[in-house]
Amino acid sequence: MGTAVSVEPPVTSSVPADTVAIPPVVPPSNPPIDDGLASTGGSGRRGGRARHGSHGGHRAKKPFWKRWWCWLIVAVFVIGGIGYAMEPSIAVPNTVGQGIADAQSALKDAGFENIEISGRDGGKDEIWTVKSQDPDGGQAKKSVTITLTVEKDLARVKNYAETGMKLDKAKEALSDAGYDAGDYKVESDTGKTVVKESNWVIVSVSDDSMLVITVHNKAADDAAKKKAAEEKAAAEKAAAEKAAAEKAAAEKKAQEEEAARKAQEQKAAEEAAKAKQQQEQQAQQQQQSQSTQGGNSGSGQSSGGSSGNGGGNGGSGTLSAVCEDGTTSVSAPGAPNYRGMCSGHGGIKQKLGRN
């Protein structure tokens, strides 16, 4: 009989169907050594190869340093480092104390483009100044980022709160520029509380560390001026009315005096005319009397002559005079003088002569 050969059952994998089997890493080895069991060893080697084959023949993953993208990243860093190393350094201007716009302009003119502003919380550029700079000088690559730390320039408050401005308009301009109530305080020049801001105007802005805007109540001044003007106008009106009344009274008195004077003159003229008329009548009567006595004797003529002489001494007419009260006084015919005339009228003012 021939030699019996034992056949081993095929080896089945114990890995579940939904699990991907990773082939084990087989270290390199020398060729198998024949142990003299040809039939058993042969079957064992064949069985071993079959088992390895049953895992699907997957290859092991490459480590990350062997991947292409890893070398790409390394190349980028290397090229960037070489470029930075080859970039020339330039002088960094110090902009401390300058406004934001001027500082940025100076840095850009020097060649720096990466500029950051720190500390600003709004408002216009012109109210901010550079407090510190990093880097603040020396040499630096132009690709470096320069940080400007800024603060509010309180000295510029005067640009928005000018003398003569109303307080409400000034505060509105300060707010629009970026200043807030904590940057300054408002005080009145009289110590009174500022209530209605539109009534107050700025008279000064201090230069102290804490800015003080001093205001004055213009509305109160305007009211006082208006009251004073009204009082002055009323006083001037009263004075004008008084002067007009006095002038009218003086004119009335002058008119009355003029009327009285004219009345006295008219009365004196009338009395003088009346006296003259009486004198004319008396003269006519005397002439008539003399004509009737023309046929008298020589003795009569002599007597008449002596009578005529006596008449010549005293005069045959009447004397007229204007008294102090404006009346006219006429003497009796043939009166020798003005004695006794105007005795009841204040005395003689003017002698009119004999008629």
C-alpha positions, 0 to 999 in steps of 0.5 A, a space after each residue: 500500500 502507498 503512504 497515506 497523505 493527511 490533508 488539513 482543512 482550509 483555514 478560514 478568516 475569523 475577521 467579520 465581513 464588514 471589517 477591513 483586514 490590515 495585513 500584518 507587517 512581516 519582518 524580513 526573514 531568511 528562507 524557511 529551514 527544512 525541518 525534515 518533515 517534508 509532507 508536514 512542512 510542505 503543507 504548513 508552508 503552503 498553508 501559511 502562504 494561503 493564509 497571507 493571501 486570504 488578507 487581501 494583499 493591502 499595502 501599509 500607509 506612508 508616513 506623513 513626512 513622505 506625503 507631497 503636501 508636507 513637502 509643499 508646506 515646507 517649501 512655502 515656509 522656506 521660500 518665505 523665510 528666504 524672502 524675509 531674510 533678503 528683504 532690506 530694513 528701512 528706518 522707522 520714523 517716530 510719530 509720537 505726538 502727531 495726529 493719526 493722519 500725519 502719522 500714517 502719512 509719514 509711515 507710508 512715505 517711509 515705506 510701511 504699509 501695515 499700520 494698526 491703530 490702538 486705543 481709538 474708540 471713534 470720532 474724527 482722526 483730527 482729535 487723536 494723537 499718537 501716544 506711543 509707537 511700536 516699534 518707535 524707531 530704529 530699522 525694521 523690515 517694511 513688511 513689519 506691522 507698526 502699532 500706533 497707540 493713540 489718545 484724545 488731544 484735548 487741546 483741540 476742544 477749542 476748535 469746536 468750542 469757540 468763544 462767542 458760540 452758544 453752549 448747545 451748538 458747541 456741545 453738539 460740535 464736540 460730540 460730532 468730533 468724538 469728545 464726550 462729557 468726560 473730556 471737559 466740564 462746563 461752569 458759569 462765570 457767575 457760579 449759577 447753574 447752567 440750565 438752558 444751554 441755548 441761553 449761555 455763550 462761551 467766554 473762555 476755554 481753559 488750558 488745564 489738564 481738565 478742560 473747563 468751558 466757562 459760559 455766560 448767561 447772554 439771555 439774562 444780559 439781553 433781558 436786562 438790556 431790553 429792560 434798561 432800554 424800555 425804561 430809558 425809552 419810557 423816561 425819555 418819553 415822559 421827559 419829552 411829554 413834560 417838555 412839550 407840556 411846558 412849551 405849550 404852557 409857555 406858548 399859551 402864557 405868551 399868547 395870553 400876555 400878547 393878547 393882554 398887551 394888545 388889548 391894553 394898547 387898543 384900550 389906550 388907543 380908544 381912550 386917547 381917541 376919545 380924549 382927542 375927540 373931547 378936546 376937539 369938541 372943547 376947542 370948538 366950544 371955546 372958539 364959538 364962545 370967543 366969537 360971541 364975545 368979539 364985540 366987547 369993549 376995550 376993557 373987555 378986550 384988556 380983560 380978555 387979553 389978560 385972560 389970554 395971558 393967563 391962558 398962555 401960562 397954563 395952556 388952553 388944551 388938555 394934557 394926555 398921558 398913558 398910565 402904568 396899567 395901560 390906561 390913558 388919562 386926560 387932564 382938565 382943559 387948561 391944566 398947567 401940568 400932569 400933577 394928579 394924573 394916573 394917581 389911581 393907575 400906578 403913575 404916569 408911564 408916558 406923557 403924550 403932551 397937550 392936545 
